[in-house]
Amino acid sequence: MNLGIKSVYIFAILIIIGLVVIYVATNYAASPVVAPGDTINVTYTGAFTNGTVFDSNVGKSPLQFTVGSGQVIPGFDNGVIGMKVNEERTITIPANEAYGEINPALITVVPLATFGNQTVGVGMGVGKTVNGQQISGVITAVNKTDATIDFNPPLAGKTLVFNITILSIKKG
C-alpha cells in the first residue's frame, strides 16, 4: 500500500471518530435538570401504599407548576428536583410532606338538628365557613342524636406514592 492510500484511510478514520464524538456530545450532553424556580410540566399517577390509584393526569393535560413555589405539596416539589426531561421517577411521600397528619381539632360532632329535615348519612359532604373561608367536610358517623364531621383534607394522614414523568423544563 502506498503512502497516499494510507493517508486517505487515516483521514477517513479521523473524520469518523470526529463524527462519533460530535454525535455523542450532542445526544448525551448534560440535559437540564429540574431546580427550584423552574417551571415544569409533568404527568403523574398518585396511589396509596396498597396500590389503589386516587388521581392521575396521564392521557390528560399535564400539571404545570413552578418548583419551590408552594403550588404542590412539599414532597412532590422536592421529589422532582434533579430530574431530566422524559425521566420517570416513583416517589413515596409521607403524610407530613403531603396533606399533613389528621388533626383531631378538625373533627367535630354536631347535633342532627343542625341539618333540619335533611337526611344525613355517612359519606355525605358538608361545608362550613371558617374565618370567611368555605371548607368541606365529610360525615364519618351518625347516631340517633349526632353526626361526626371530619374537615381534614381527604388525603390527610396518608402516605402517597407518585409515579412522575417530566415532560418539559423551563429554566427559572
N, C-alpha and C positions, 0 to 999 in steps of 0.2 A: 504494500500500500504506500502510495507516495504521500509526501508531507501536505499537499493541498487537500487531499481527501480526508486525512486525519484532522486537519484544521476545521473542515466543514462539520465533521462529526462532533468534535469538541464544542464548536459554536452552537450546534443544534442541541446538544445535551445541556449547555449552559442556558439556552433560551427555555428549554423545557423546565429546568429547575427553577428558573426565574418565574415562569408562569405558575408553577405549583406553589411557590412562596406567595405570590400575589393572590392566588385563589384561597389559600389557607388564611392569609391575613384578612382578606375581605369577608370570608364566610365564618371565620371563627374568632374574629376580633372581639374584644370585650364589649358585650352588649350593655346598654344602660341597665342599671338595677334600680328597683324602687327605693326611694329615700323619702324621709319626711319632707312635705311641701310639694311633692309630685302629685299630679292629677292622673289617676289611673282608671281604666275600665277593666272590670273583671266579670267572669261568670263564677257562680258558686252553687253548691248544694249544701244545705245545712241539715244535720241529723243529730239525734240524741246518741248517747253512747251505745244504745242497743241496736242502732242502725235505722231506726224509724226516721224518715225524712220529714222535716217540718217546713222547709222552704227551699226553693230553687229558682234560679233565673236562667237555667240552661235552656236554650231554644227561644229565649225571650230577649228583651232589651238588656244590655249589660248594666251592671251597677257602676256608676261613676262617682268617685269621691276624691278629695284631697287628703293624702296621708297625713295623719297627725292633727287634723283639724277638728276631731271630735264628731265627725259626721256618722261614724260607725262605732260599734262597741270597741273598747280598747284592745281586746285580744285579737280582733280582726285587723285593726290598724297595725298593731305590732307584728302580726303574722305575715303580712305581705312584704315587709321591709327586706330588701336583699333579693327579691325575686326578679326574674327577667321576663320579657315578652314571650308568650307561649309556654312558660313554665307552669307546671301544675304542682300543687302542694296540699297536703292534708294537715290541718292544724286542729288541735284539741284545746278548747278554751274553757277554763274553769269558771264557775258562776261569778266569782269576784272580778273577773275580767270581761264578763258578758253583761248580764242584766242584774247582777248582784244576788246576794243571798235573799231568802224570803224574810221580809220584815214583818214580824208579828203585829206591829202597830198599824199595818195596812189591812189587817183582817178585823172585821167588825161584825157585831151581832146587832141586828135591828128587829124591832117588833114587826110581825106580819102586817099589823095595822098600817104601817108606813106605806104599804102598797095598795091600800084601799081595797077595791073589789077585784083587783088584778090577780090572776092565777100566778103563783110563784113556784118555781121548780129549780132543782139543781141543774147547773149549766146555763141558766138564764143570765144574760148580760144586763148590767145596770150601770148607770152613770151618776156621778155627783160632782158638784162644783167645790173645789178647794182653792181658796185664795184667788178666785177668779178664773181658775183653770178647770176644764172638764176632765175628769179621769174616769176610766172604765173599770168595772169590776165584774166578777162572776160569782153567782150564788153557788156556794160549795156544800151547803147543808140547810135543810129545812126541818123544823119540828112543828108541833101544834101551835106554838106562840111566836117563834122567832125564825129569822133567816140569817145565815152566816154569809158574809160577802167578803171576798178576797180582792183587794185593789192592787195587789202586787202585779208587776208585769207577768204575762203568761209564761215567759221563759225564765223567770227568777228562780234561783236555786238549782238550776240545771247546768251540767257540763255539756258544752256544744262541740260538735265536730263538723268542720267545714272543709270541703274539697274546693279549692280555689284555682282558677286559671287566669293569669294576667293576659289581657288582650292588647292593651296599649299603655304606654307610659309617656306622659308629657312632663318633662322636667320642670320643676318649680323654680 
